[in-house]
């Protein structure tokens, strides 16, 4: 028989703050670990496709077309587009990871394992975001590695490069989480990447400098959050950018806090999860 | 009152005027109040759509109540959701685990969600998967398991936080009798060891066999809340099917017993529950009829359940 024959507590035990903190830490590690294992288990869907896509970008845009474009701000066109393409893959993969994983858990109903546990909402959110950010970083590292086969890079500001890529992945993980909460069908998680994420990414200065645009397109581009991420990361890698790096940090941090607040509120209300 | 007795008086579950109206306008719970004592094995029965799963959903934080409160070992679901969840283990009606993960990973991960470190969770998962006889499938994806194995996995998963209140929502649905019995054995053992168990089931024989107390819910209201013994004692008439030999076509007239011929080898005897069975056998013997075996025509609880639910205006129940 089981070992529940231990002496029973006579009323509900109370959990001191350090005990709860330790429990939350274990729970956070469990979700993150589960997300990373999922990513690695389906590596042909999570890691290989971005590597192939970005290789094609490097060959076609960097080598074939880039050789006719000429230098941009003192760098070859290949060097110029590398930061944007890395950031693009980070954003897309962070977003894709969290939407498919969280919506999958809703669809398969195993999100109930989380909802019926004592975990606070912020632990659930942080766990999923951590998993998505880690996938974004891993894919970003793979793409950067592939880029080094085509060109040489000297990282100008490592701190800026690392923090920018983490912030970018966090923003789109949070956005993906919100998308997955509202989604009722798999179609609902495909709409945003196709109709919102892709246009914003391509118009976010991945392949060109925003200063090349005339008015009002230049001003309109400044409303695109991806522009700040791409240019801040480009500043981190190459030391050049179209927007001041501090402005990019302010914009990114504002998005992180705003999206986290919305995601937490939705999670606490149980929108799309609890009836 | 000694301190231990005083705390023992705190019910494992206390539901107070709980109401739930869904956005569709359906009133699933219409002010349900209920108490389940610590250590009880409690049956919550009701026809489909009566509100059982809504009530369980509210207790396990999957459904938001419209009003009212529920306290688990004195902790309110509103004031201390986390504390309440630590006390509860839930076996839901529908399969709700990741079909691509293995039973072992599912159990260890769920323990992690409760803050239980992997060093503790791993041996615990092994223990419960072994006790529920699915250890040999522990490292295969769950989509390769049979329905009965999946049901047992959900029990093992619910045990990972070693809950003080185990809620089982139709745990044996669609499970063959051998596995059902092994599940009963396991759950009974858990209950004997001190865990309070709340069971919903459509197998009324199961509820009658296992549970000490019972509530029947219908149309979102509790229509009966009593001990199993007291409820069964309300059944004033009982019917038996008698397998007989020596019956030659003429039914004997017996005092207080309504005898009906079903075929030449089977008679039905309906009589007050206080009627002396020896007198029945003696009278039949006097008429040259030998009873070779007998059984209840219907399960006693089933009979009462149907009566209570029909009285509450649900003719379709059963």
Interface residues (C-beta under 8 A of the other chain):
Chain A: X1 X2 X3 X4 X5 X8 X9 X10 X11 X12 X13 X14 X15 X20 X22 X23 X24 X25 X26 X27 X29 X30 X31 X33 X34 X41 X105 X108 X109 X110 X112 X113 X114 X115 X116 X117 X118 X119 X120 X270 X274 X275
Chain B: X3 X4 X7 X8 X10 X22 X23 X38 X57 X60 X61 X62 X63 X64 X72 X73 X74 X75 X81 X82 X83 X85 X86 X87 X88 X90 X92 X94 X95 X96 X97 X98 X99 X100 X105 X109 X110 X112 X113 X114 X115 X116 X117 X127 X128 X131 X157 X159 X162 X164 X189 X190 X192 X193 X194 X195
